[in-house]
Amino acid sequence: MALILVLVSDRNSHRVLGHWLMPEHDVVGREPHEPLDDLGEVDLVLTDFVALVKQRAVLKSMKEAVSPVFFPVVVMLTRGEA
């Protein structure tokens, strides 16, 4: 199973994504302001723009820690943010 970090600011989106992914994957959910230092390695990050901005430095460190392995980060945007 893949370990997926769901890092979104909207609680409803956070809940729905977690519910949708949990049957097939291990899901770790965090609020954008929560620390990520204790996570270790994850296989995928699903984030929104707000969380990406707040956690950019930590996500960059996580990416560098697994380099040269691919570190996928999917940024979800609303139509207004795109």
Secondary structure, DSSP 8 states (H G I E B T S, - for coil): --EEEEE-S-HHHHHHHHHHHTTTSEEEEE-TTS--TT----SEEEEEHHHHHHHHHHHHHHHHHHTTS---EEEE--TTT-
